[in-house]
Amino acid sequence: MPIFSREASGTATASAVSTMTDTGASWSSNQWTGCKVLMAGSWANVLSNTAAPLNVLTVDAWFPLGPITGTYVIGRDCAVRRK
């Protein structure tokens, strides 16, 4: 499971193998590109996202399980990398 800084959270209203939707959010286009999303013990890398009113994240895949719905957290990767 990745370690990351919390940037946003909410409740997913739908998800599929490579997407997650939150109709209650208010995002800008591609605001979360390059971030990670964590939901119900699974996580995914965010490839892109649409703006309101649909607010759809496109992700690479859910690890280890998916698709799922519930409360999510979006954040930026904070993993420590050694030189």
TARAVEN-V349394 format. One record per residue. RES is the residue in three letters. PSI is psi as a letter, one per 40 degrees, with the letter a starting at -180 (999 if undefined). OMEGA is omega in whole degrees, 0 to 359 (* if undefined). BURIAL is + if it has 24 or more other C-alpha atoms within 12 Angstrom, else -. Layout:
res & psi & omega & burial
RES & PSI & OMEGA & BURIAL
RES & PSI & OMEGA & BURIAL
This chain:
res & psi & omega & burial
MET & h & 182 & -
PRO & i & 172 & +
ILE & h & 182 & -
PHE & i & 177 & -
SER & h & 181 & -
ARG & h & 179 & -
GLU & d & 182 & -
ALA & i & 175 & -
SER & i & 180 & -
GLY & a & 178 & +
THR & h & 179 & +
ALA & h & 178 & +
THR & e & 177 & -
ALA & i & 172 & +
SER & i & 177 & +
ALA & a & 183 & -
VAL & d & 184 & -
SER & f & 179 & +
THR & i & 171 & +
MET & h & 182 & +
THR & h & 172 & +
ASP & g & 183 & +
THR & e & 179 & -
GLY & e & 182 & -
ALA & i & 178 & +
SER & g & 184 & -
TRP & i & 169 & +
SER & i & 178 & -
SER & h & 178 & -
ASN & f & 178 & -
GLN & d & 186 & +
TRP & e & 178 & +
THR & h & 180 & +
GLY & e & 179 & -
CYS & a & 174 & +
LYS & i & 176 & +
VAL & h & 180 & +
LEU & h & 181 & +
MET & h & 176 & +
ALA & f & 178 & -
GLY & e & 176 & -
SER & i & 178 & +
TRP & i & 179 & +
ALA & i & 174 & +
ASN & h & 180 & +
VAL & h & 178 & +
LEU & d & 178 & +
SER & i & 173 & +
ASN & i & 177 & +
THR & i & 179 & +
ALA & i & 177 & -
ALA & i & 14 & -
PRO & e & 183 & -
LEU & d & 179 & -
ASN & g & 180 & +
VAL & h & 171 & +
LEU & h & 169 & +
THR & h & 184 & +
VAL & i & 179 & +
ASP & d & 177 & +
ALA & i & 177 & +
TRP & h & 179 & +
PHE & h & 357 & -
PRO & e & 184 & -
LEU & i & 174 & -
GLY & i & 348 & +
PRO & i & 184 & +
ILE & i & 173 & +
THR & i & 180 & +
GLY & a & 180 & -
THR & h & 181 & -
TYR & i & 173 & +
VAL & h & 174 & +
ILE & h & 180 & +
GLY & i & 177 & +
ARG & i & 183 & +
ASP & h & 179 & +
CYS & e & 181 & -
ALA & h & 179 & -
VAL & h & 179 & -
ARG & h & 178 & -
ARG & i & 179 & -
LYS & 999 & * & -
